[in-house]
């Protein structure tokens, strides 16, 4: 009953907690990246937005100017992303990218429409942090109980629950800040303070297991931002100390997992030790947090002491930073020379031999420099105003690359937006972010109550972490990471300075006349269009996944599902590519050829389809057709060794068979990814 009374008094909790449920569901299902998890969550979130807009319809006219402007700019960027489908080279990819942007607009709008009480906002962001911590706990239990826990790792790094190592680190690192803040507040019951502190230490330590260099760089920056913007630093320092101490003690054991897996040691023992260290840390810190909460309820710290300690902490942080700079300069020598060496590392590409015993202590080599070069020099330069189409990077990169990597995205949000949507898209998204950050920053003003400032600070830091990490990675692809970050940005701008009973809910329709009717009709059309835009590719993706799992026992049913998927997602070549793979396994060359030709009709840049068609032509004895197909595949992907080998073998009179090509690609996947839950054939 107290919960029901709380919800009745704070109606904004209903859409907030429903949205958090979607975020957590996405996070547990590969970060929401796959279509089969992204679209159902997007549809549900769209329904939450409709209900929120109706329930809080009186708020629309009272939205602060900056919040309205931010919503309009993000809506314009979303519309521009959809328009880019018209000129995109791979239209299905652009459609998927635009749909993801629509999901983020929906999440931002859900949290922009209501006015938020500080306690309601704290409840929502706290529920999200605890939900992420629960996912982390489930991962630890799976690691401890699995017959082969290494299946949750790829390249010796934890990949669950998102399927991508850096996204795993970002998921847990971004969710830490609300937990830290709520663990420090007297308003939080002492038992929950222990729980939040345990969640924080658990998430910090799990974030170490993927050994993400991006997280390693961004997390300290986010910590500095947190200490700058959060009110009452004394409270924050008191809860940060046990988290830091516990992590410092457990870190060697956690980081040792990477070393053991790389060197072929006893993986199970190393993973068990890491899991035990994390769980022990969480239990101990939970007790510490609860005791701090009990003591805090009985001991009142005078305001002047709190201010003095806060200033002292800020001064100590500045002195520590200065000392750290001096020590670092003493270790690295000439900063300019060191920076130039690190830049050469970065440009030099990915070198696993440069990591030593830990990926965090190695050089900065990666493929990002080449990804960014192609995105700017080829995609953006080709169409600087409108871009090459949302998320249309992969085909250009394999054509122009200097590495052997095949990323789908350029591993940087700003560069991704510039390359895909041009200067227009970059201006729209950049303006949205600037306006939304300014709007949220207003909640940090000193004339606001401390709890308002603190909740806004926690939300802003969680957003800042995501934004900084997304600057060097492809986190925009994961709705489970991007949507919460943008939601907290919207929420931080809408926290009210006073707790007003029942504020925000409009019990009856206010307003009328033709303008209201026309606005309602227009909104209904937009919602229906958005729902259809989600439902068609979602239904197609479900059919494709069903066909992939059932073809061995029901080939005809699998083909029927793929035909339906092709009609539903009328831009995608995936159903035909999957149909060709099934036909290959069933030794049906004519079906395989027909499917590949249909795939090329929709995606002329599909070098894989050309490779397989060339292989079929060679097997059938049509050397001229095979040479033409393979030559075109080589033009689209000149560095691919299978394509080059296919061309050479055709010249030598010993062409590849389809089965040989399939085996080569399986070997490639196994060499890059290793044996995981998705690659048990390795």
N, C-alpha and C positions, 0 to 999 in steps of 0.2 A: 504493500500500500504506500509506503513512503516514496518508492520509485514512481508509482503512478501519479502521486501528488506532485512530484518533482517534474515529471514530463508535462503534466497539465499546466504547471506554472511556467514552464520553459518549453514551449512548443517547438522551438528551433532544434531541440535535441532529437526530435523524430527524424527529420531529413538528415541531420548530421550523423546519427548512429547508423541509419540505413546506408548512407554513403560509405561510412567506415567499413561496414560489412562487405560492400563491394570491393573496397581497396584490399581488405585482408584476403578475400577470395581470390582476387587477382594475384596477390603476392604468393599465395600458396600454390598457384597454378602457373608456374614459370613466369611470374611477374606480369601475367596478362598478355604476354607477347603473342602467343598463338591465336589464330582467329577463333578457334573453338572455345577459348576462355575470354578473349577480349570482347567479342560481340554480345554474348549474353549479359556480361557485366555492363556493357555500354547501354543495352536496351533497358536493363533494370534502372540504371542511373538516370536515363532519359525519363523513365516513369517517375522517379523521385523528383526530378526537376519540374515536371508538369504538376505534380501534387504540391510542391513547394510554391510554385508560381501562383496556384489557385489559393492556397492557404494564406500566403503572405502577399496577396495581390495589392493590398494597400501600401506596401513598402516600395513598390516599383517607382512611384512618383516621388518618394522621399529618399531614394538612394543618393548618397553623397555624390557630388559632381565627379570626383576622381574615380569612384567605383563605377559610375555609369560610363565614363570615358574608357576605363580599362576593359569593361565588358564589350563595348562597341569595337575597340581595337582588336581584341581577341576574336570576336565574331567576324570582323573583316578579314583577319588573317586566315581563319577557317574557310571562309568563302573563297578567298584567293587560292587556297590549297586545292579546293574542289575544282576551280576554274583551270588550274594547271593540268588537270587530266587531259584537257583538249589538245595541249601541245607536248605532252609527255611522250617519250620514246616507249616506255613501258607503262601503259595506262592503268593496268591492274594494280601495279605497285603504287602509283600515284593515288588511286582510289583508296587503297588501304591506308596510306599515309594521311590522307584527308580525313578519313574516318577516325583515326587515332586523335587527330587534332580536334575533331568534333567532340570526342569523349572528354578531352581536357577542358574545352569550353563549357561542357555540361557540368563538370565537377566544379569549375570556378564559379559558375552561375548559382549552383545549389548553395554554396557557402556565401555568396554575395547578397542574395535576396533578403534573408532574415537579419534582424539586428540580434547580436549575440551578447548575452550576459557573460561576464568573465568566468563564472562557475560552469556555465554550459559549455563554453569553449574549452575550458580545462578538461571537462569530462570527455569531450569528443577526442581531443588530441591524446589524452591519456589512454582512452580505450584503444586507439590505434597503436600506440606504443606497446601496450600490453598484448595486443593481438600479434604484432610482429615478434615480440618476445616468445609468445606461445608457439609460433611457427619455428622459431629457433630451437626451442625446447624439443619440439617434435623431431627436428633434424638430428639433434644430439642423441635422442633416444634411438632413432633409426641407425645412427652410426654405431651406437653401443650394442645393438641387438642384431644387426645385419650379418648374414653369413659372409658377405664380402663387402665391407664398408668402402672399399676403394671404388666401387661403382658410383659413388656419389662425388667422385673427384675426376677432374680432367686436367691433364698436364700437371698432375700433383697438386691441384688446387681445388678447393670445394666449389661445386657448381650448383648445388641445390640450395634453395628451391627455385631459382630463376632460370637455371640452365646456362648462365653466363657468369663467369667468376667475378668480374668487376661489378656487375649488377647485384650480386650477393652482398659484396662489401658495402655498396651504396645503400641497399635496402636497410641493413641493420645500423649503419652509421648515421643515416638520416633520422631514424626513429629514436635515437638516443636522447636528443635534446629535450623533448617534452617530458620524458621520464626523469631526467636529471632535475628539471625545474620543479616538477610536482613532488619529487622526493625531498625538495628543500623547503616546501611551504608548510607553515603551521596549519593552514586551512585543510590540508590533506590528513585524514586519520592516520594515526601512528602505524597501524598495521599495513595500510596501503603505502606509506612512505618506505617501509622496508621492502614491499613488493616492487615498487617503482625503482628503487635503488638496485635490487637484484636484477630486474629487467635490464637496467642500464649496463651493468657490468657484464651480463650475459651477452648482450648485443655487441658491446665493444669487443669482446674477446672472440665471438664468432666472426666478426668482421675482419679479424686477423687471418683466418684460415684460407681465404682466397688469395692472400698476399697480393692485394691490389696496390700498385704503386700510386694510382690516382687517389685512392682513399688515404694512403699514407701521407700524401702531400696536402690534401684538402682538409682532412680532419683537424689538424692543428690550427689551420686558418679559421675553421668554423668555431673552434674553442676560443680563439681570441675574440672573434665577433661576439660570441655568447657572453664572455666576461665584460665586454664593452657595453652591450645593450641591456643585459639583464639587471633589474633593480636588486638591491640588497645583495651585493657580491659575497658578503660574509656567509650567507646561507648556502650559496652555490659552492663556495670554496669548501665548506664543511662536508658537503656530500660528494664533491669531486675527489677529495683526498682518498677516501676508501676505495673508490673506483680506480683511481690511478695506482694505488698501492697494490690492490688485488691483481690488476692487469699486468703490472710490472713483474709480479711474482709468477704469474701463469704464462706470460708471453713466451719465454724460452721453450716451454713444453709444447705450446700451440704451434709455434713456428717450426719446431723440429719435425712436424709431420711432413712438410714439404721436402726437407732434406732426406728423410727416411724413404719416402716414395721415389724421389729422384735416384737415390743410390740403391734401390732394390732391397731395402732392409725389411724388418718385421713391421709391416704396415699396420696390422691389427693392434699390435702392442702400442705403437706410437699414437694411433687414433684413440684407443682406449684411454691412454694417459692424458691426452688433450681434453677429451670429454670429461674425465674425472676432474681435471684442473678447473675447467669452466664451471661445472656444476658445484664444486666445492666453493669456488669464489662466490658464486651467486648466493649460496646458502649462508655463508659467513657474512657477506655484505648485507643480506636481508636482515639478519639479526642486528647488525650495526645500525642499519637504517631505522629499524623499529625502536631501538634504544635511543637514537638521536631524536626520534619523534616524541618519545615519552619525556625525555629531558627537556625538549623544546617547549612542551606544554606546561612544564613546571617552572622553567627558568625564563624570566623575561630579560632580554638583552636591551639595555637602554638605547634609544635611537642614536644618541651621539656616539656611543661605542660602535654601533653598527656602521655609522658613517665613517668613523675613524678607521675601522678595520677595512672597510671597502676601499677607502683611499689608499690605505697601506697596501692592500692587495694589488691595486692598480699600479702603485709605484713599484712594488716588488716585481710585478710582471714586466714592467718597463725595464727595470734594472737587470732582471734575468735575461730579457731579450737582448739587451746591450752586451751583457757578458757572453751570451751564446754567440752573438755575432763575432766578438773578439776571438773566442775559442775556435769558431769555425774558420775564421780567416787564418788563425795560427796553424790549423790543421791542413787546409787546402792550399795555403800560399796565396799567390796572386789571384784575386777573385776574377779578374778579367780573363786570365789564362784558363782558370778552372771552368768558367762559364763557356768559354770557347770549346774546351774539350768535351763538356757535357752536350753542347750543341752538335758537335761532330758525332758523339754517341747516338744522339737522337736521330740524326740524319742517316746514320749508318745502318739502320734496320734492326730487326729482331735477332738477337744472338743469345740463345739459351745458355751457352757456355760462359757468358759474362755475368751470370747471376751468383755463382759461388754457392755457399750453403743456404742462402736465402734470396728469394726473388727481390726482396726489398733492399738488399745491399748491393745489387748488381748495377750495371750501367743502365742508361736511359734508352737503349735501343728499342725501337718498335717500328711498325710499318706506318705509323701515323704521319710522319713527314711526307711520305709518298702519297698516302691517302689524301692529305690536304692539298698537295701539289696538283694532283689530278683534278680534284674538286674545284680548285680555283682556276688553274691554267687551262683546263679543258672544258669543264661544265659551265662554270660561271662566266669565263671569258667568252664562251660561245654565245651566251644569251644573258648578259649582265642585268637587263631590266626585269625580265620575267622568269628567268631560270630555266632549268631543263625538265621541270616537272617534279612534283613533290616526291622525294626519296628515290629519284631516278639516278642512282649513283653506280650501282653494281655493274651494269653493262658497259658504261664508259670506263670504269676502272680496269676491268679485265682487258679492255682493248688498249689502254694507255699506260698500264702499270710498269713499274720497275722492280716489283717484288713478286714473290710467288703466292702471296696471300689473295684471298677472294672475299673481302668484306662486302656486306650489303649496304653499309652506311659509312660515312667518312669519319666516324669517331670524334665528332665535335658538333655541338648543337649550332653555334653560329655559322660554321662552314656548311653544315648540312642545309640550313635555311637559305643561305646565300646561293648555293649551287642549285638547290631544288626550286626555290621560289623567287630568286633574284633579289634585286635591290628593293622591289616593292614589298615582297614578303619579309625581308629583313627589317625594313623600316616599320612595317606594321607590328611584327612581333617585338622588336626592340622597343618601340614606343609603348606597347602594352606593358612590357616588363618594367620600364621606367615609371610609368604612371602608377602601376599597381604597387610597386615598392614604395613610392612616395606616399601613397594612400595608407599603406600599412604602417609606415614609419610614424605617421601622426599619432598612432596609438602609444608610442613610446614617450610622448611628451611628459614632462615632469608634473604637469597639472592633472594628469590622470592617476587614478588609484593604483597602488603598487601591483595588485593582482592583475589588473588590466594590462599594465605595462609588461608584466612578467609573462603572461600567456602570449601576448603579441610577440614578445621577444623570442620565446621558445618556437612559435610558429615560423617566425622570420628566419631564425637560424636553421631550422630544418629545411626550409625552402632554399636558403643560401647554400647549404651543403649540396643539395641536389643540383642547383644551378652551376656551381663551381665545378662539380664533378662532371656534369653533362657537357661542360665546355671542352673536355678532352675525351669524351666517350659517347656511346650511342644509347644513353639512358632514356632519351625521348621515345624510344621504341617500346618501353615497358610502361603500360598504364598503371601498374601497381606501384611504380616509383614516381612517375610524372604527375599523375592525377592528385595524389595526396599533397605533393609539394605545392601545386597550384591552389589546392583547396585551402591549405594553411595560409597562403598568401592572401586569399580572399577573406578568410575568417579574421585574420589579424587586422584588416582594415575596417571590419564591421563590429568590433567589440565595443559595447556601450560603456561609458564611464560610470553609469549608475545602474543598479539592479532594479529594474522596473517590473513589477508583477504583471505578467501576461502581456508584456510589450511585444509588438510585432505581429500578432495573429489578428486577422480581420474576420470576425465571425459572420459577416454578411457581405454581399456584393456591394461595393461602394463605387458609385459612378454608373454611367449608362449612356444611352444614346448611340448614334451611328458610329462615332469614333471607337467606342469600346467594342461594338459588334465587329467592326472591320478588323480591329486589332486582334480580337479573339479568333476570327476566321483565319487571318494570316498566320497567327501562331499555330493554329491547328494544322494548317497545310505544312508548315515547316517541320512540325513534330512528325507528321506522317511520312514526309520525305526522308527525314533522318532515320526513322524506324526502318523504312524500306532499304535505305542505304546500308544499314546494319544487317538486316535479316537475309538479304540475298547472298552476300558472301559467307555469312555464318552457315546458312543451310548448305551451301556448296561445300564448305570446308568439312562439315559433318559427313556429307556423302563421300568425300574423298578419303577421310580417315576411315570410314566404315569399309570402303572398297579395299584400302591397304591392308586391313586386318582380316578380311573375309574371302579374298580372292582364291585362296588355296582350297576352300571347301565349297565355294559358290562363285565360280568364275562369271557366269552369266549375270548373276545378281550384282557382282562388282562392276561389270561393264555398264549395266543399267544405271547404277548409282552415279558412275562417272559421266554418263550422257546427261543425266539430270543436273549434275554439278556444272557441267559445261553450259547448260541453258540458264541456270540460275546466276552464275558469275560469268556474265557474257564478255568480260574483258580478260579473263584468266586463261593461261595456257596450262596450268597445273593439272587439271583433270586429264588432259590429253597426254601429258608427260607421264603421269601415273599409269594411264591405260597402256602406253607403250612399254613401260617397265613390266607390267603384268603379262602383256603379250610376249615379251622377251622370255620371261620365266616359263611360259606355257608353250614356247616354240611355235609362235604364230606370227611369222614374219610379215604377212600381208596386213594383219591387224595392227602390228607395230608400226609399219610404214604409214598407214592411213592416220594413225594417232599422231605421229610425229609431224606429218604434213599439216594436220589441223593446228597443232601447236605453233608451227611456224607462221601460219596465217595470222594468228593473234599476236605472236611475238617474233618478228623477223630477226631480232638480235639474239635469239636463243641458239648459242653456239653448240650446246649439248645436243639439241635436236639435229642440227646439221651434222655433227660428228657421228651420231648413230645412223642417220640416213646414209651418210657416206660409207659407213661400215656395211650396212645392208646392201648398198649398190656393189661394193667390192665383193661381198660374199656371193652375189648373184652373177658376178662376172662382168658387170658394166663398169669398166675401168674409167671411161670418160666421165660418166656421171659421178662416180666416186671422187675423182680428182677435183671436180668442180665443187662438190659439197665440202670436201675437206679443206680446199683452198679458202672457201668462204668462212669456215669455222676458224681457220688459222688467222684470218684477217680480224675476226671478232675477238679472238683470244690467243694472241701470238705467243704468249709465254707458257701456255699450258703444255706440260710434257706429254700428256696422253695424246693431245691433238698433234703435236710435232711428231711423236712416234708413229701415229697412224699415217701421217703423210709420208714419212720415211719408209715405213713397212710397205706401203702401197707401191712406192717406187722400186723397192727391192723385190716385188713380186710375192710377198708373204703378208698379205693384209690381215689386220685384226679381225677376229670374229666378235660378234656382239657379246658373247660370254666373256671373252678376254677383256673387252672394254669395261664391262661391269666389274670384273675382278680388280682391274687397275684402280677404279674409283673406290672400291671398298678398301683397298690397301691405303689409299690416300687418306680416307676418313680415319682409319685406324691409326695411321702415323701421326695425324694432327690431334685427334680427340682422345684416342686411347679407348680402353674398354670401359664403358659407362652403362647405365641402365638402358640407354637408347642405342647402344652399339654392342650388344652382347655377341654379335657375330665376330668381333675382333679377337 
